[in-house]
Amino acid sequence: MISIRHLFKIIPFLILLAAIDSIQGYSSLPIHIVPFWWFIQGITLLIFWRFKFFFDNETTKKDMVAVKWLLLWNVLSIGRGLFIAETYWDWKAFTTISMGILIPVVVYSVSYLPLWQSIFRFFIKYALPIFLPLCLFVTRDAYGFYLAPVIFLIFFVPVLPFKVKILIAVFSVWVICADFSARSNVIKFSIPFMLFVIYWMRGSVIMVKFLEIFRWVLMVAPFILFFLAVADIFNPFNMDKYIGGHHVEVKKNPDGEVVEESLTADTRTFLYVEVLNTAKNNNSWIIGRSPARGTETEWFADVAEVTGRKERPWNEAAILNVFIWTGIVGLILYMAVFFRASYLAINKSNNVFCKMMGIFIAFRWLYAWVEDGNLYTISTIFLWVMIGVCLSSSFRSMTDDEMTTWARGIFEPKAQADLALEEMELESANY
């Protein structure tokens, strides 16, 4: 039986490896070793699943019910994929995708507060310094992939020591300014800073009502925009039509050539068209095609020269992947998790930090219709960590002062954190 103390030593290192794994495709270093990363991903998921059995009580089961059903459906979809995969490329994509859609298991570990202090402490102590030389071998648009855990820390900037504020601000600005054409990273690192207004308004009696209305707007907006686009009334992706001027970012491509990339180009509409056509052609609306098959494509038809099929295993927008792999059923369950997490964070929490994350999670549901890939990356892991915070009664029950103490504890000496670990081990002995 593996003890909590052993897991505490292993998981922070695995999270560091997840950060490196997330940028391997953007690096000139010889680290693109697929079987090795599959092994690391599998071990990490198994360890996070192990945490489910340390503190599995009635409160946890109630909080996580939406996640449980999503994971169950994803497992069933993976099971279907075992009978659908045919070629080498099917099996390769199937394995990669399966690892990604099992990441929600991470939420079961989030309630164990000392664990994530330990993970963040390790990341700051080792992963951030490692990034300094590593960034020389990585394209600028990938900086935000490696530094995704910093997004979580941004929410606590108002209560952290001054030196820590500067550290988080420097890495955040670095990501934002590194490549403006990497719109996803710019948006994900900018939004938490904008949510500081919630912290400043935390004493307002109308704040919760306002946040709940705003949450509903974010949750419903994708459907409204989708139907407006289908009806050819308004397409939010075709911004060239509504914004005048020449908005470009000059950058180097992977081959070292200087190119211009439009900041308003429509890079999503054709993806939606191909996904909907794929569902129509294969009658896969309800349960999807499983992780073994992807989107039939004409835009990327040259993929057939490698795989033998005009088919992409995954798309840039998370919601398209959920739909193509797991169908409308998977889409509903995926939405249910975001809806439940954001609802509990805003309406059933005692601290402003959970409320801020609740709005951010509602925004990430909206943004899943634009990008936010859902393969195994550190960005996906920490999205589910934040969902776990919103679902966790351990986090939601804390006051502002208690959350502040927890966040500051990340930057305290390890010896102080070990005291909390000992208490946690004693508690686990009762289960």
Secondary structure in CASP SS format (residue, H / E / C, confidence):
PFRMAT SS
TARGET T0000
AUTHOR 0000-0000-0000
METHOD secondary structure of the structure
MODEL  1
M C 1.00
I C 1.00
S C 1.00
I H 1.00
R H 1.00
H H 1.00
L H 1.00
F H 1.00
K H 1.00
I H 1.00
I H 1.00
P H 1.00
F H 1.00
L H 1.00
I H 1.00
L H 1.00
L H 1.00
A H 1.00
A H 1.00
I H 1.00
D H 1.00
S H 1.00
I H 1.00
Q H 1.00
G H 1.00
Y H 1.00
S E 1.00
S C 1.00
L C 1.00
P C 1.00
I C 1.00
H C 1.00
I C 1.00
V H 1.00
P H 1.00
F H 1.00
W H 1.00
W H 1.00
F H 1.00
I H 1.00
Q H 1.00
G H 1.00
I H 1.00
T H 1.00
L H 1.00
L H 1.00
I H 1.00
F H 1.00
W H 1.00
R H 1.00
F H 1.00
K C 1.00
F C 1.00
F C 1.00
F C 1.00
D C 1.00
N C 1.00
E H 1.00
T H 1.00
T H 1.00
K H 1.00
K H 1.00
D H 1.00
M C 1.00
V H 1.00
A H 1.00
V H 1.00
K H 1.00
W H 1.00
L H 1.00
L H 1.00
L H 1.00
W H 1.00
N H 1.00
V H 1.00
L H 1.00
S H 1.00
I H 1.00
G H 1.00
R H 1.00
G H 1.00
L H 1.00
F H 1.00
I H 1.00
A C 1.00
E C 1.00
T C 1.00
Y H 1.00
W H 1.00
D H 1.00
W H 1.00
K H 1.00
A H 1.00
F H 1.00
T H 1.00
T H 1.00
I H 1.00
S H 1.00
M H 1.00
G H 1.00
I H 1.00
L C 1.00
I H 1.00
P H 1.00
V H 1.00
V H 1.00
V H 1.00
Y H 1.00
S H 1.00
V H 1.00
S C 1.00
Y C 1.00
L H 1.00
P H 1.00
L H 1.00
W H 1.00
Q H 1.00
S H 1.00
I H 1.00
F H 1.00
R H 1.00
F H 1.00
F H 1.00
I H 1.00
K H 1.00
Y H 1.00
A H 1.00
L H 1.00
P H 1.00
I H 1.00
F H 1.00
L H 1.00
P H 1.00
L H 1.00
C H 1.00
L H 1.00
F H 1.00
V E 1.00
T C 1.00
R H 1.00
D H 1.00
A H 1.00
Y H 1.00
G H 1.00
F H 1.00
Y H 1.00
L C 1.00
A C 1.00
P H 1.00
V H 1.00
I H 1.00
F H 1.00
L H 1.00
I H 1.00
F C 1.00
F C 1.00
V H 1.00
P H 1.00
V H 1.00
L C 1.00
P C 1.00
F H 1.00
K H 1.00
V H 1.00
K H 1.00
I H 1.00
L H 1.00
I H 1.00
A H 1.00
V H 1.00
F H 1.00
S H 1.00
V H 1.00
W H 1.00
V H 1.00
I H 1.00
C H 1.00
A H 1.00
D C 1.00
F C 1.00
S C 1.00
A C 1.00
R H 1.00
S H 1.00
N H 1.00
V H 1.00
I H 1.00
K H 1.00
F H 1.00
S H 1.00
I H 1.00
P H 1.00
F H 1.00
M H 1.00
L C 1.00
F H 1.00
V H 1.00
I H 1.00
Y H 1.00
W H 1.00
M C 1.00
R C 1.00
G C 1.00
S C 1.00
V C 1.00
I C 1.00
M H 1.00
V H 1.00
K H 1.00
F H 1.00
L H 1.00
E H 1.00
I H 1.00
F H 1.00
R H 1.00
W H 1.00
V H 1.00
L H 1.00
M H 1.00
V H 1.00
A H 1.00
P H 1.00
F H 1.00
I H 1.00
L H 1.00
F H 1.00
F H 1.00
L H 1.00
A H 1.00
V H 1.00
A C 1.00
D C 1.00
I C 1.00
F C 1.00
N C 1.00
P C 1.00
F C 1.00
N C 1.00
M H 1.00
D H 1.00
K H 1.00
Y C 1.00
I C 1.00
G C 1.00
G C 1.00
H C 1.00
H C 1.00
V E 1.00
E E 1.00
V E 1.00
K E 1.00
K E 1.00
N C 1.00
P C 1.00
D C 1.00
G C 1.00
E C 1.00
V E 1.00
V E 1.00
E E 1.00
E E 1.00
S E 1.00
L C 1.00
T C 1.00
A C 1.00
D C 1.00
T C 1.00
R C 1.00
T H 1.00
F H 1.00
L H 1.00
Y H 1.00
V H 1.00
E H 1.00
V H 1.00
L H 1.00
N H 1.00
T H 1.00
A H 1.00
K H 1.00
N H 1.00
N H 1.00
N C 1.00
S C 1.00
W C 1.00
I C 1.00
I C 1.00
G C 1.00
R C 1.00
S C 1.00
P C 1.00
A C 1.00
R C 1.00
G C 1.00
T E 1.00
E E 1.00
T C 1.00
E C 1.00
W C 1.00
F C 1.00
A H 1.00
D H 1.00
V H 1.00
A H 1.00
E H 1.00
V H 1.00
T H 1.00
G C 1.00
R C 1.00
K C 1.00
E E 1.00
R E 1.00
P C 1.00
W C 1.00
N C 1.00
E C 1.00
A C 1.00
A H 1.00
I H 1.00
L H 1.00
N H 1.00
V H 1.00
F H 1.00
I H 1.00
W H 1.00
T H 1.00
G H 1.00
I H 1.00
V H 1.00
G H 1.00
L H 1.00
I H 1.00
L H 1.00
Y H 1.00
M H 1.00
A H 1.00
V H 1.00
F H 1.00
F H 1.00
R H 1.00
A H 1.00
S H 1.00
Y H 1.00
L H 1.00
A H 1.00
I H 1.00
N H 1.00
K C 1.00
S C 1.00
N C 1.00
N C 1.00
V H 1.00
F H 1.00
C H 1.00
K H 1.00
M H 1.00
M H 1.00
G H 1.00
I H 1.00
F H 1.00
I H 1.00
A H 1.00
F H 1.00
R H 1.00
W H 1.00
L H 1.00
Y H 1.00
A C 1.00
W C 1.00
V C 1.00
E C 1.00
D C 1.00
G C 1.00
N C 1.00
L C 1.00
Y C 1.00
T C 1.00
I H 1.00
S H 1.00
T H 1.00
I H 1.00
F H 1.00
L H 1.00
W H 1.00
V H 1.00
M H 1.00
I H 1.00
G H 1.00
V H 1.00
C H 1.00
L H 1.00
S C 1.00
S H 1.00
S H 1.00
F H 1.00
R H 1.00
S C 1.00
M C 1.00
T C 1.00
D H 1.00
D H 1.00
E H 1.00
M H 1.00
T H 1.00
T H 1.00
W H 1.00
A H 1.00
R H 1.00
G H 1.00
I C 1.00
F C 1.00
E C 1.00
P C 1.00
K H 1.00
A H 1.00
Q H 1.00
A H 1.00
D H 1.00
L H 1.00
A H 1.00
L H 1.00
E H 1.00
E H 1.00
M H 1.00
E H 1.00
L H 1.00
E H 1.00
S H 1.00
A C 1.00
N C 1.00
Y C 1.00
END
